[in-house]
Amino acid sequence: MRTTVIGCGYLGATHAACMAELGHEVLGMDSDTDKVAVLASGKAPFFERGLDALIARHTATGSLRFTTSYQEAAAFADVHFIGVGTPQQPGSDSYDLAQLFDAAGELAPYLSGPAVIAVKSTVPVGTAPRLAHLIRAAAPAGDRVEVAWNPEFLRESFAIDDTLRPDRLVLGFQHARSWGESLLREVFAKIIDSGTATIVTDWATAELAKGAANSFLATKISFINAMAEVCGKSGADVTALADILGHDHRIGRHGMRPGIGFGGGCLPKDLRGFIARAVELDAGDAVGILRETHAVNERRRQHVIDLTHEELGSDLRGKRITVWGAAFKPGTDDIRDSPALAVAQKLHDLGARVTVTDPEALDNARKLHPELDYAEDPVAATEDAELVLHLTDWEQFTHLDPVRLALRTTGHKLIDARGTLDTRLWQAAGWITRSLA
């Protein structure tokens, strides 16, 4: 089949490459000429494991192309996926839908025949009717344009696998037995035939799916971090407690690791956006637990600052601190709402000399936080450091030699805010280690 993907950022570029991998002819469209040029050259304009190779393979065969023309996209296919960004509005927790409505408004006037527009962008519930009205009013095809909701559930650094082998496929339509359903089932035939659970539902339920899923995942992470606070006061072992809870099949072990908390472009944004929309719907009391989820997550970052004061004193001016990590999690160069950078910036504001290192995210970090110091090598980053903070759990950091590092640092103090280092080895090498448990 032929499909287009409107918006070629993280979500769109990944989806376009994966649709080509499924055997379709794909045209990716984005208004950013620089981004389109990079993609057309066979590369992604961001780091995602395996994506460069996937894009290169399919651009080489011609099954994946990119354009800046809405008119070309409309003429290319009858199935159009929209994957533009929906960040939070400046000064608000609500979603900014400008890119979504702009993209739909630009595409619609070129739709002269039957077409399906499947939206993948995360939105507040109630967006679909507004978008459908705009599209049908602007499109020459009118009501022959079917609007569907197809939320994504991607994990950064696992995005290809999550697209080609998802846990579930959600398709939302205005009416039951939509002709658009059969068309999208054909697009996703290989995924459906592999046994993937496919849920066909209404617009509102499909719109809620992504925000609700991320809010639940955020709550799970904050729950174990709240238990870490209780364990800290009671003398209990939160790691053992997490293991006990994780063996309950109703809970599961994934995400049950205490640490600095969550960040990134999805969980924090969708948690806040979900709360904001619930308040607008006069259901604010129902999401009180989600407000506390957010509060716990913010406290974890402050806890790192508090431990730093305990180790280095109340006055951090001139103190040399090394931060291992800039990305919000390993396997990506994404620094959106990164706990590591939030802590690094706070320590800098308190007068500390902060050096940040990360395997992939330094270029992005430099752009957003030019006031911090940076080092490509995690060992060199610790030169004369009085304290090392382990804030993003890249595997590379777990293999560093604490004996060798002790020769470079002056303080021999480590805060493992991710709980993935073997602190017994560090203690045996003469380090004082702290954790957030």
PLY file of the C-alpha trace (Angstrom):
ply
format ascii 1.0
element vertex 437
property float x
property float y
property float z
element edge 436
property int vertex1
property int vertex2
end_header
0.00 0.00 0.00
0.91 3.67 -0.17
0.85 5.74 3.02
2.09 9.14 4.10
3.33 10.30 7.48
2.76 13.99 8.21
5.33 15.27 10.69
8.74 13.56 10.76
9.98 14.18 14.25
10.72 11.32 16.64
7.31 9.68 16.28
6.75 10.37 12.59
10.18 9.40 11.29
10.08 6.15 13.25
6.58 5.35 12.03
7.48 6.13 8.40
10.53 3.85 8.46
8.56 1.06 10.11
5.72 1.33 7.59
8.33 0.86 4.86
9.69 -2.13 6.78
6.18 -3.62 6.66
6.37 -3.46 2.87
4.49 -0.23 2.10
5.53 2.68 -0.08
5.88 5.63 2.28
6.17 9.37 1.81
7.18 11.31 4.89
6.22 14.99 4.92
7.61 17.74 7.14
7.76 21.51 6.72
11.29 21.62 8.15
13.56 21.55 5.08
16.69 20.75 7.08
15.01 17.76 8.73
13.74 16.47 5.39
17.23 16.79 3.89
18.77 14.73 6.69
16.08 12.04 6.41
16.39 11.91 2.62
20.12 11.28 3.04
19.28 8.09 4.95
19.73 9.30 8.51
17.55 10.31 11.45
17.97 13.85 12.85
18.05 12.35 16.36
19.44 9.23 18.03
17.21 6.17 18.19
18.71 2.71 18.28
18.58 1.02 14.84
16.69 3.83 13.11
19.53 5.11 10.92
19.98 1.66 9.41
16.24 1.26 8.83
15.89 4.65 7.13
19.02 4.08 5.03
17.78 0.70 3.82
14.41 1.93 2.66
15.48 5.28 1.23
18.03 3.36 -0.84
15.29 1.22 -2.41
12.94 4.17 -2.91
10.21 2.68 -0.73
10.71 5.57 1.72
10.89 9.16 0.51
10.48 12.57 2.12
8.99 15.87 0.99
8.01 19.31 2.25
4.88 19.44 0.05
1.39 18.81 1.44
0.09 18.71 -2.13
2.51 15.93 -3.03
1.56 14.02 0.10
-2.16 14.27 -0.64
-1.66 13.00 -4.18
0.61 10.15 -3.09
-1.76 8.09 -0.94
-5.23 7.70 0.54
-3.98 6.82 4.04
-2.31 9.65 5.94
-0.82 9.29 9.42
-0.33 12.50 11.41
2.47 12.37 13.98
3.27 16.01 14.73
4.29 17.22 18.16
1.78 18.29 20.80
3.95 19.91 23.49
2.57 21.70 26.51
1.43 25.26 26.08
3.84 27.87 27.47
2.82 28.63 31.03
0.20 25.86 31.09
-0.07 22.10 31.58
-2.51 21.78 28.66
-1.43 20.42 25.28
-0.52 22.84 22.51
-2.42 21.53 19.48
-1.26 24.21 17.03
0.94 21.86 15.00
-1.84 19.29 14.73
-4.49 21.70 13.52
-2.01 23.45 11.22
-1.02 20.14 9.61
-4.63 19.06 9.14
-5.57 22.47 7.78
-2.71 22.40 5.27
-3.42 18.84 4.07
-7.22 18.95 3.85
-7.62 21.31 0.84
-5.74 18.80 -1.33
-7.97 15.82 -0.41
-10.26 15.52 -3.41
-11.14 11.85 -2.98
-11.87 9.33 -0.19
-9.08 9.24 2.37
-8.30 8.14 5.90
-6.42 10.44 8.27
-5.10 8.44 11.22
-3.84 10.66 14.03
-1.02 9.31 16.20
-0.26 12.52 18.13
-1.15 12.57 21.83
-4.08 14.92 22.52
-6.62 15.78 25.22
-9.85 13.84 24.96
-12.40 15.72 22.86
-9.97 16.78 20.13
-11.16 14.37 17.43
-14.57 15.98 16.73
-12.98 19.41 16.35
-10.28 18.11 14.03
-12.74 16.12 11.93
-14.96 19.18 11.50
-11.99 21.26 10.33
-10.82 18.60 7.87
-14.22 17.87 6.36
-15.03 21.56 5.99
-11.74 22.23 4.17
-11.44 19.07 2.07
-13.10 18.93 -1.36
-13.95 15.31 -0.51
-15.91 16.45 2.55
-17.44 13.56 4.52
-15.57 11.05 2.39
-12.51 11.82 4.55
-12.52 9.46 7.53
-10.71 10.57 10.70
-9.29 7.79 12.87
-7.32 7.80 16.11
-4.30 5.48 16.28
-2.32 6.32 19.45
1.32 5.30 19.76
2.90 3.69 22.82
6.58 4.00 21.98
9.45 3.73 24.42
12.48 5.73 23.36
15.40 3.41 22.47
12.84 0.64 21.77
10.71 2.56 19.28
11.22 0.30 16.26
10.30 -2.84 18.16
7.33 -1.11 19.78
6.07 -0.07 16.32
6.56 -3.40 14.56
5.72 -5.63 17.54
3.44 -3.54 19.78
1.68 -4.81 22.89
-1.61 -3.69 21.37
-3.00 -1.79 18.40
-5.72 0.77 19.08
-8.00 2.11 16.33
-10.61 4.73 17.20
-13.44 5.82 14.90
-16.48 8.06 15.05
-18.84 5.30 13.99
-18.85 1.52 14.24
-18.12 -0.43 11.05
-16.19 2.46 9.56
-14.80 1.83 6.08
-11.57 3.31 7.38
-11.21 0.34 9.73
-10.77 -2.12 6.88
-8.19 0.15 5.26
-6.13 0.50 8.45
-6.40 -3.21 9.10
-4.83 -3.71 5.68
-2.03 -1.28 6.54
-1.33 -3.13 9.80
-2.07 -6.62 8.41
1.35 -8.08 9.27
1.16 -6.75 12.81
-2.41 -7.99 13.32
-1.68 -11.40 11.76
1.23 -11.87 14.18
-1.32 -12.03 17.01
-1.16 -8.44 18.29
-4.24 -7.54 20.31
-6.29 -5.11 18.21
-8.84 -2.93 19.98
-11.33 -1.03 17.84
-13.14 1.63 19.81
-14.59 5.15 19.71
-12.69 8.40 19.32
-12.77 9.40 23.00
-11.46 6.08 24.31
-8.65 6.02 21.77
-7.74 9.62 22.66
-7.54 8.75 26.36
-5.44 5.63 25.83
-1.97 7.19 25.60
-2.39 9.73 28.39
-3.97 7.16 30.70
-1.22 4.61 30.01
1.56 7.11 30.69
-0.18 8.41 33.80
-0.38 4.87 35.13
3.28 4.19 34.37
4.26 7.47 36.02
2.20 6.54 39.08
3.93 3.17 39.33
7.36 4.80 39.29
6.36 7.42 41.84
4.73 4.78 44.05
7.99 2.91 44.57
9.79 6.21 45.11
7.18 7.16 47.74
7.88 3.78 49.38
11.58 4.69 49.31
10.77 7.75 51.42
8.89 5.57 53.91
11.74 3.03 53.96
14.23 5.81 54.60
12.31 6.82 57.72
11.67 3.29 58.96
14.93 1.53 58.20
13.36 -0.87 55.70
15.07 -1.97 52.46
13.19 -0.47 49.51
15.07 -2.63 46.99
13.89 -5.80 48.70
10.41 -4.28 49.06
10.29 -3.54 45.32
11.32 -7.12 44.60
8.56 -8.45 46.85
5.92 -6.28 45.19
7.22 -6.98 41.70
6.70 -10.72 42.04
2.95 -10.09 42.29
1.78 -10.74 38.71
-0.89 -8.04 39.12
1.87 -5.48 39.67
4.91 -6.75 37.78
8.57 -5.92 38.27
9.07 -3.52 35.36
9.45 0.05 36.59
9.59 -1.02 40.25
13.07 0.36 40.89
13.51 3.32 43.20
15.60 6.20 41.91
15.55 9.78 40.69
12.21 9.38 38.91
10.92 9.79 35.39
11.46 12.41 32.71
11.34 12.66 28.94
8.84 14.02 26.47
5.97 11.66 27.30
5.36 10.71 30.94
5.72 14.19 32.50
3.85 15.95 29.68
1.06 13.38 29.47
0.65 13.22 33.24
0.26 16.98 33.49
-1.87 17.15 30.35
-4.15 14.38 31.62
-4.65 16.23 34.92
-5.30 19.53 33.12
-7.96 17.98 30.88
-9.63 16.24 33.84
-9.89 19.61 35.59
-11.46 21.12 32.45
-14.00 18.28 32.47
-14.81 18.98 36.16
-13.19 15.70 37.16
-10.26 17.20 39.03
-10.99 15.30 42.24
-10.59 12.02 40.37
-6.96 12.70 39.54
-5.70 13.69 42.98
-3.48 10.60 43.00
-1.87 11.82 39.78
-1.06 15.17 41.38
0.78 13.32 44.13
2.52 11.19 41.49
3.92 14.39 40.01
4.86 15.76 43.45
6.75 12.58 44.39
8.67 12.75 41.12
9.72 16.34 41.79
10.80 15.44 45.34
13.19 12.81 44.03
15.19 15.45 42.19
15.31 17.62 45.27
16.45 14.61 47.30
19.62 14.45 45.18
20.27 18.11 45.98
19.70 17.43 49.68
22.14 14.50 49.66
24.68 16.68 47.86
24.43 19.25 50.66
24.88 16.48 53.23
28.10 15.38 51.54
29.58 18.76 50.56
28.03 21.20 53.02
25.45 23.95 52.82
27.64 26.20 50.65
28.25 24.61 47.25
30.03 27.59 45.71
33.14 26.39 43.88
32.52 22.72 44.65
33.46 20.45 41.73
30.70 17.97 40.90
30.57 15.45 38.06
27.19 14.41 36.66
27.02 11.12 34.77
24.10 11.52 32.43
22.28 14.18 30.41
19.60 12.17 28.58
16.42 11.50 30.53
17.13 7.76 30.22
19.75 5.54 28.52
19.50 4.66 24.84
18.46 8.10 23.63
19.77 11.62 23.10
16.47 13.11 24.35
16.97 15.64 27.15
13.35 16.78 27.51
12.53 17.11 31.22
15.72 15.23 32.03
16.10 14.64 35.78
19.88 14.60 35.33
20.02 18.03 33.71
17.47 19.47 36.13
19.75 18.48 39.03
22.88 19.67 37.23
21.30 23.06 36.54
20.14 23.45 40.15
23.62 22.67 41.46
25.10 25.17 39.02
22.64 27.80 40.24
23.85 27.09 43.76
27.40 27.93 42.70
28.88 24.49 42.04
31.26 23.73 39.14
29.29 21.04 37.33
30.73 18.83 34.58
28.26 16.68 32.64
29.05 13.62 30.53
26.77 11.41 28.43
27.35 8.95 25.54
24.76 10.50 23.20
23.09 13.64 24.55
25.91 16.16 24.99
25.18 18.15 21.83
21.55 18.66 22.86
22.56 19.44 26.44
25.05 22.09 25.35
22.36 23.89 23.37
19.94 24.02 26.28
22.45 24.48 29.11
25.55 26.23 27.72
26.46 27.41 31.21
27.42 23.87 32.31
30.79 22.22 31.65
30.91 19.08 29.49
33.27 16.17 28.90
33.02 13.41 26.29
34.87 10.88 28.46
33.19 9.89 31.75
36.59 9.21 33.31
38.03 12.58 32.32
34.83 14.21 33.56
35.71 13.18 37.12
39.05 15.02 37.21
39.37 16.68 40.67
35.68 16.04 41.38
34.60 16.22 45.01
31.37 14.33 44.26
30.11 12.12 41.44
26.39 11.89 40.71
25.11 8.89 38.73
21.89 10.28 37.23
21.30 8.43 33.94
21.83 4.68 34.01
23.82 4.10 30.83
25.45 0.66 30.82
28.80 2.31 30.10
28.81 3.83 33.57
28.40 0.44 35.28
31.71 -0.76 33.77
33.87 2.10 35.06
36.67 1.16 37.44
36.19 2.77 40.88
39.86 2.20 41.73
41.03 4.10 38.66
38.51 6.86 39.28
39.62 7.26 42.88
43.02 8.39 41.58
41.43 11.26 39.63
38.88 12.59 42.12
39.49 14.45 45.34
36.35 13.60 47.28
35.77 9.89 46.60
32.05 10.42 47.11
29.31 8.92 44.93
25.54 9.31 44.87
23.94 6.52 42.83
20.55 8.03 42.07
19.62 5.21 39.68
20.53 2.26 41.90
22.30 0.33 39.15
25.93 0.49 40.27
27.53 -2.24 42.37
28.22 0.00 45.35
30.08 -2.79 47.16
32.87 -2.48 44.58
32.94 1.27 45.03
33.04 1.02 48.80
35.85 -1.54 48.59
37.79 1.00 46.50
37.45 3.59 49.27
34.38 5.47 48.04
31.59 6.81 50.25
28.37 5.88 48.46
24.82 7.13 48.92
21.56 6.15 47.23
18.05 7.55 47.07
16.52 4.49 48.75
0 1
1 2
2 3
3 4
4 5
5 6
6 7
7 8
8 9
9 10
10 11
11 12
12 13
13 14
14 15
15 16
16 17
17 18
18 19
19 20
20 21
21 22
22 23
23 24
24 25
25 26
26 27
27 28
28 29
29 30
30 31
31 32
32 33
33 34
34 35
35 36
36 37
37 38
38 39
39 40
40 41
41 42
42 43
43 44
44 45
45 46
46 47
47 48
48 49
49 50
50 51
51 52
52 53
53 54
54 55
55 56
56 57
57 58
58 59
59 60
60 61
61 62
62 63
63 64
64 65
65 66
66 67
67 68
68 69
69 70
70 71
71 72
72 73
73 74
74 75
75 76
76 77
77 78
78 79
79 80
80 81
81 82
82 83
83 84
84 85
85 86
86 87
87 88
88 89
89 90
90 91
91 92
92 93
93 94
94 95
95 96
96 97
97 98
98 99
99 100
100 101
101 102
102 103
103 104
104 105
105 106
106 107
107 108
108 109
109 110
110 111
111 112
112 113
113 114
114 115
115 116
116 117
117 118
118 119
119 120
120 121
121 122
122 123
123 124
124 125
125 126
126 127
127 128
128 129
129 130
130 131
131 132
132 133
133 134
134 135
135 136
136 137
137 138
138 139
139 140
140 141
141 142
142 143
143 144
144 145
145 146
146 147
147 148
148 149
149 150
150 151
151 152
152 153
153 154
154 155
155 156
156 157
157 158
158 159
159 160
160 161
161 162
162 163
163 164
164 165
165 166
166 167
167 168
168 169
169 170
170 171
171 172
172 173
173 174
174 175
175 176
176 177
177 178
178 179
179 180
180 181
181 182
182 183
183 184
184 185
185 186
186 187
187 188
188 189
189 190
190 191
191 192
192 193
193 194
194 195
195 196
196 197
197 198
198 199
199 200
200 201
201 202
202 203
203 204
204 205
205 206
206 207
207 208
208 209
209 210
210 211
211 212
212 213
213 214
214 215
215 216
216 217
217 218
218 219
219 220
220 221
221 222
222 223
223 224
224 225
225 226
226 227
227 228
228 229
229 230
230 231
231 232
232 233
233 234
234 235
235 236
236 237
237 238
238 239
239 240
240 241
241 242
242 243
243 244
244 245
245 246
246 247
247 248
248 249
249 250
250 251
251 252
252 253
253 254
254 255
255 256
256 257
257 258
258 259
259 260
260 261
261 262
262 263
263 264
264 265
265 266
266 267
267 268
268 269
269 270
270 271
271 272
272 273
273 274
274 275
275 276
276 277
277 278
278 279
279 280
280 281
281 282
282 283
283 284
284 285
285 286
286 287
287 288
288 289
289 290
290 291
291 292
292 293
293 294
294 295
295 296
296 297
297 298
298 299
299 300
300 301
301 302
302 303
303 304
304 305
305 306
306 307
307 308
308 309
309 310
310 311
311 312
312 313
313 314
314 315
315 316
316 317
317 318
318 319
319 320
320 321
321 322
322 323
323 324
324 325
325 326
326 327
327 328
328 329
329 330
330 331
331 332
332 333
333 334
334 335
335 336
336 337
337 338
338 339
339 340
340 341
341 342
342 343
343 344
344 345
345 346
346 347
347 348
348 349
349 350
350 351
351 352
352 353
353 354
354 355
355 356
356 357
357 358
358 359
359 360
360 361
361 362
362 363
363 364
364 365
365 366
366 367
367 368
368 369
369 370
370 371
371 372
372 373
373 374
374 375
375 376
376 377
377 378
378 379
379 380
380 381
381 382
382 383
383 384
384 385
385 386
386 387
387 388
388 389
389 390
390 391
391 392
392 393
393 394
394 395
395 396
396 397
397 398
398 399
399 400
400 401
401 402
402 403
403 404
404 405
405 406
406 407
407 408
408 409
409 410
410 411
411 412
412 413
413 414
414 415
415 416
416 417
417 418
418 419
419 420
420 421
421 422
422 423
423 424
424 425
425 426
426 427
427 428
428 429
429 430
430 431
431 432
432 433
433 434
434 435
435 436
